[in-house]
Amino acid sequence: MVVTGFKATRARRLASAEKEANRVLAAGRVPVERGFAHLKNWRILTKLRTDPARATHHAPGKQRHRAGIG
């Protein structure tokens, strides 16, 4: 089941109960979104650790410095 929040329009503002319902949904969404962010962060770090070529791709300034260009 997908539960979505209430949406205001230009013609209709949200009632206080609708605003509170949106706050409750957002509070429940925060830990889940935070977990996804952590997973994505670790995935990037894993790629950097296992493939040195990717590390230079994410840090081009260091690559130029080592080559004597920058």
Secondary structure, DSSP 8 states (H G I E B T S, - for coil): ---------SS----HHHHHHHHHHHHHHHHHHHHHHHHHHHHHHHHHHH-HHHHHHH-HHHHHHHHT--
